[in-house]
Amino acid sequence: MTSTAERNASKIPEVTLVFWIIKIAATTLGETGGDTVTMTLNWGYLAGTALFLALLVGLVLLQIAAKKFYPFLYWATIIASTTAGTTMADFADRSLGIGYAGGSSVLFVCLMATLGAWYWSLGSISVATVTTPKVEAFYWLAITFSQTLGTALGDWTADDTGLGYDGGAILFAAGLAVLAAAYFFTAVSRVFLFWAAFILTRPLGATVGDFLDKPVSDGGLALSRPIASAVIGAFIIVGILVLPQRAGRHPGQSRSVS
């Protein structure tokens, strides 16, 4: 009985306002942290991608092996996915020469293919079903592709559309506001709204992160990337310690987290 309960226990947090606050902070840290390694430390996009992908794989394995929800482990894995997403998107967009539009298109196809395979295999892509290793594997793969796609979308919007980093941040914040209104005032699928919001929080974090650390000549504030990363990281730690979080409810319970 105990082992069955442990296998069915959700190891991801309930999706509340606290979840989204920490998620946006984590995506911003992913941008500044990724840029710190690839640009400030001059590792380059390929080496940075290898570093953060290795870290991500290790943390995902720990997350899958865990018996219950550990907030610091979960959010460390999210930060690793968003930082790896930053370096992977930059590598695809810039080093491979396919541009922001090309990178965004490829990543969108990868994300849709992952969600499609997840649904075909298990019949649902709701986060309320993430209670077994197989579903967790799909979940973290989808998370990583969504984080990478979000980075590419943020860069595309800020650089190619002429909106700049502040304009891009306002655009994505407005998109999230529309999704929030749909959540409270319509019957639109909660699963769709979750994944749409999860994707949009990434370019919001990307544009905010770029706004903080990019040169003034490029529309940024030219703040120190390591210092900005440290401040955001401290905010996330305090948020995890102070703001209430609990594991998402089992799909058999009355409420769904998505």
C-alpha positions in Angstrom: 0.0 0.0 0.0 2.8 2.5 0.9 4.9 1.7 -2.1 1.8 2.2 -4.4 1.1 5.6 -2.8 4.7 6.6 -3.2 4.6 5.7 -6.9 1.4 7.6 -7.4 2.5 10.7 -5.5 2.9 13.8 -7.6 6.4 15.3 -7.4 5.5 18.6 -9.1 3.9 21.5 -7.2 0.3 22.5 -7.3 -0.2 25.2 -10.0 -1.1 28.3 -8.1 -0.1 32.0 -8.2 3.1 31.1 -6.2 4.0 28.6 -9.0 3.8 31.3 -11.7 5.8 33.9 -9.6 8.7 31.5 -9.1 8.4 30.2 -12.7 8.8 33.7 -14.1 11.8 34.4 -11.8 13.3 31.1 -12.8 13.0 31.9 -16.5 14.6 35.3 -16.0 17.5 33.6 -14.1 17.8 31.1 -17.0 18.4 34.0 -19.3 20.9 35.9 -17.2 22.6 32.7 -16.0 22.9 31.3 -19.5 24.3 34.6 -20.8 26.8 34.7 -17.9 28.3 31.4 -18.9 28.2 31.8 -22.7 29.0 35.6 -22.9 30.5 37.0 -19.7 32.7 33.9 -19.1 33.1 33.4 -22.8 32.4 29.7 -22.9 30.4 30.0 -26.1 27.0 28.5 -26.9 28.2 24.9 -27.6 30.1 24.5 -24.3 27.4 26.3 -22.4 24.8 24.0 -23.9 26.8 20.9 -23.0 27.3 22.1 -19.4 23.6 22.9 -18.7 22.3 19.8 -20.6 24.5 17.6 -18.4 23.2 19.4 -15.3 19.6 19.1 -16.5 19.9 15.4 -17.2 21.3 14.8 -13.8 18.6 16.7 -12.0 15.8 15.1 -14.1 17.1 11.7 -13.0 17.1 12.8 -9.4 13.6 14.2 -9.8 12.3 10.9 -11.3 14.1 8.9 -8.5 12.7 11.0 -5.7 9.8 9.6 -3.7 8.0 12.8 -3.1 7.8 16.5 -4.0 11.0 18.4 -3.0 10.6 22.1 -3.8 14.3 22.9 -4.1 14.9 19.8 -6.4 11.9 20.7 -8.6 12.9 24.3 -9.0 16.6 23.5 -9.5 15.4 21.2 -12.4 13.2 24.0 -13.8 16.1 26.5 -13.6 18.4 24.0 -15.3 15.9 23.5 -18.1 15.4 27.2 -18.7 19.2 27.8 -18.6 19.8 24.9 -21.0 17.0 26.3 -23.1 18.7 29.7 -23.3 22.0 28.3 -24.5 20.4 25.7 -26.9 18.2 28.4 -28.5 21.1 30.8 -28.8 23.2 28.0 -30.4 20.4 27.1 -32.9 19.6 30.7 -33.7 23.1 32.1 -34.0 25.7 29.4 -34.3 23.7 27.2 -36.8 22.6 30.3 -38.7 18.9 29.5 -39.0 17.8 32.7 -37.3 15.2 33.4 -34.7 12.3 32.5 -37.0 13.9 29.2 -38.1 14.9 28.3 -34.5 11.4 29.1 -33.2 9.7 27.0 -36.0 12.0 24.0 -35.4 11.4 24.1 -31.6 7.7 24.6 -32.0 7.5 21.4 -34.1 9.7 19.5 -31.5 7.4 20.7 -28.6 4.2 19.7 -30.5 5.7 16.3 -31.4 6.5 15.7 -27.8 3.1 16.7 -26.5 1.5 14.6 -29.3 3.6 11.5 -28.4 2.7 12.0 -24.8 -1.0 12.2 -25.5 -0.9 9.3 -28.0 1.0 7.1 -25.4 -1.0 8.0 -22.3 -4.2 9.7 -23.3 -3.6 13.0 -21.5 -1.0 15.8 -21.3 -2.4 17.2 -18.0 0.2 17.9 -15.3 -2.2 16.2 -12.9 -1.1 12.8 -14.4 2.6 13.3 -13.8 2.9 10.6 -11.2 5.0 7.9 -12.9 8.5 7.8 -14.3 7.2 7.4 -17.9 5.0 10.5 -17.6 7.7 12.4 -15.8 10.1 11.8 -18.8 7.5 13.2 -21.2 6.9 16.1 -18.8 10.5 17.1 -18.5 11.1 16.7 -22.3 8.1 19.0 -23.0 9.3 21.4 -20.3 12.8 21.7 -21.9 11.4 22.2 -25.4 9.0 24.8 -24.1 11.8 26.7 -22.3 14.0 26.6 -25.4 11.1 27.7 -27.7 10.3 30.5 -25.3 13.9 31.8 -25.5 13.8 31.8 -29.3 10.4 33.6 -29.3 11.7 36.2 -26.9 14.7 37.0 -28.9 12.7 37.0 -32.2 10.2 39.4 -30.7 12.8 41.7 -29.2 15.3 41.8 -32.1 13.4 41.1 -35.3 10.1 42.9 -34.7 11.5 46.2 -33.5 9.7 46.0 -30.2 12.9 45.8 -28.1 13.2 44.1 -24.8 10.8 46.3 -22.9 8.2 46.1 -25.7 8.6 42.4 -25.9 8.1 42.0 -22.1 4.9 44.1 -22.3 3.6 42.0 -25.2 4.2 38.7 -23.4 2.8 40.0 -20.1 -0.3 41.1 -22.0 -0.6 37.6 -23.5 -0.4 36.1 -20.0 -3.1 38.5 -18.9 -5.4 37.2 -21.7 -4.7 33.6 -20.6 -5.5 34.5 -17.0 -8.8 36.1 -18.1 -9.6 33.0 -20.1 -8.9 30.9 -17.0 -11.2 32.8 -14.7 -14.0 33.7 -17.1 -14.2 31.0 -19.8 -14.4 27.2 -20.0 -11.3 26.9 -22.2 -9.3 23.7 -21.5 -7.2 24.1 -18.4 -4.6 21.8 -19.9 -4.3 24.1 -22.9 -4.1 27.2 -20.8 -1.4 25.7 -18.6 0.9 24.8 -21.5 0.2 28.1 -23.3 1.1 30.0 -20.0 4.1 27.9 -19.4 5.4 28.7 -22.9 4.7 32.4 -22.6 6.3 32.9 -19.3 9.6 31.8 -20.9 9.8 34.6 -23.5 8.7 37.0 -20.8 11.6 36.0 -18.6 13.9 36.0 -21.6 13.0 39.6 -22.5 13.2 40.8 -18.9 16.6 39.1 -18.5 17.9 40.6 -21.7 16.5 44.0 -20.7 18.5 43.8 -17.5 21.9 42.7 -18.9 22.1 43.8 -22.5 24.1 46.9 -23.5 22.3 50.3 -23.3 22.9 50.7 -27.1 20.8 47.6 -27.6 18.0 48.7 -25.4 19.1 47.1 -22.2 20.2 48.4 -18.8 23.7 46.9 -19.0 23.6 45.5 -15.5 26.2 42.9 -14.5 25.0 39.4 -15.5 26.5 37.6 -12.5 25.0 40.1 -10.1 21.6 40.1 -11.7 21.7 36.3 -11.6 22.6 36.3 -7.9 19.8 38.7 -7.0 17.2 36.7 -8.9 18.5 33.4 -7.5 18.3 34.8 -4.0 14.7 35.9 -4.7 13.8 32.4 -5.8 15.4 30.8 -2.7 13.4 33.2 -0.4 10.3 32.5 -2.4 10.6 28.8 -2.0 11.3 29.1 1.7 8.5 31.7 2.4 5.7 31.1 -0.1 3.6 28.1 0.5 3.9 25.2 -1.9 2.6 21.6 -1.9 2.6 18.7 -4.3 0.0 18.7 -7.0 -3.1 16.7 -6.3 -3.5 13.2 -7.6 -5.7 13.0 -10.7 -8.2 10.9 -8.8 -8.9 13.8 -6.3 -11.5 16.4 -6.7 -9.3 19.2 -8.0 -6.9 19.2 -11.0 -3.7 21.3 -10.9 -3.9 22.1 -14.6 
